[in-house]
Amino acid sequence: MTVHSDLAAHDGTPNDGTPSWLARLTEGSLARRRPSRHEALAVLGSGDDVLLEVVAAAARVRRAFFGNRVKLNYLVNMKSGLCAEDCSYCSQRRGSQAGVLTYNWISPQQAADEAARAAAAGAKRVCLVASGRGPSDRDVERVARTISAIREGHPELEVCVCLGILGAEHASRLKEAGADAYNHNLNTAASNYGSICSTHSFEDRVGTVRHAAGAGLSPCSGVIVGMGESDDELVDVAFGLHELGPDSVPVNFLMPFEGTPLAGHLELSPAKCLRALAMFRFVFPDVEVRIAGGREMHLRSLQPLGLHIANSIFLGDYLTSEGAPGAADLAMIADAGFVVEGADEVTLPAHRRGNGVPVAPALRRRGPGTEVPANA
Ligand code: SF4
C-alpha cells in the first residue's frame, strides 16, 4: 500500500483514470520489459480503489499476446497420496490427515481414458501428475507408455508431466517418449522455502526446471500464493521464475486442507488474488499465465476478471480436490467474451516458440559500440 501511495502521490493520474505508474508499467510490459521490483510491489500494494485499473492494464497485455483465447488444461492424478516429502501446503504429504484418495499408479490405459474425456471437454493439455519426491526408472517408463497410449487416441493433445524432482537423464527420456512439457513449481521464494518444506530444497526445484528445459521440454513452473509470504517474497519468486524462462506459469492460491500444517490459513481475498495475477502477467507478458488451484475458492465471483489477466485455467477437478463442472467453466468463458483455444492454435506468440529454447540469439545491445556497459 505504501509503495503505491508514494508512486501515486508523485506521479499524478492521467485523464483515463489509469495512474501514470501503471500506464508506464503497462507500456514496459507490452514491450516485454520486466517490471522493476518497485513496480511489481506497487501492483501488489495497490488499493481496491484502482483494482479495476490494474485488471484493465493487465488485460491490455494479455490481449496483446494471447487475444481472447483461454487455454484449458486437465490434471490426471496418476498416483495419489502417501508421499514421503513434507511440503506443508500439500494434502498428499507425509503424515497428512486430509483424507484424500490414496492409490498407486493408474494404468496407462486409465490415464488415456481420462485424457480422452478431457479432450472431449475442450482441454488442450493434459498434465500427468504423480505424488512423490521424484520418479524411478520404472516410473519414467510407465509414464512413457502412458504418453504413447494418449497419443494413440489423441495425437493433438499436449502432454505435460509432473513427477517431482527430475534428473537430466529422466528428462531426456520423457522428451524422447513424446512429452511436450514438464511442470515443477518453485512455489515460493528461496528465502521462504525452508518454512514450507524440509525434505528438499529450493535449489532442487530450480535444478529440475533447468533439466526439463535442457532436455527440450517446455518448462512449466509457478507458485502458490497465500502461504504467509510477504509481497517482497512473492516478487522474489516471480523474478526467480523469470530467470528460468518458463513457457507457462501456474499461479495457485493456497487451498488450506484440514489435516495439513496450513489448515485454516486463509489470508487471501479475491482482490488480492487479482493483484497477484496481474503482477505475474506484467512480469510474464508473453508467457502462458494459468490460474491454477484455488481459483474457485479464492477468486469466487471475480473469476471472470481473472480471465482478463490469465490466458489459461485448469478444467474440472484438481489433484485431490474438486473443481467446478467443466460446463460451468465453459459457460463462464463464453459469458466473459473469451473463446477456448483450439488444438490447431499455438499458445505462445511466435517469438517465444521453441519449447523454452530461445528461437534466435538475442542481439547484443550493450558493451562496445553502445553507451551501455556490457555484462561482465
Ligand atoms: S513432493 Fe509433491 S506430492 Fe510430495 S508432499 Fe511435496 S508437493 Fe506433495
Residues whose N, C-alpha, C, O or C-beta is under 5 A from the ligand:
A	BS01	SF4	C83 E85 D86 C87 C90 Q92 R93 S131 G132 R133
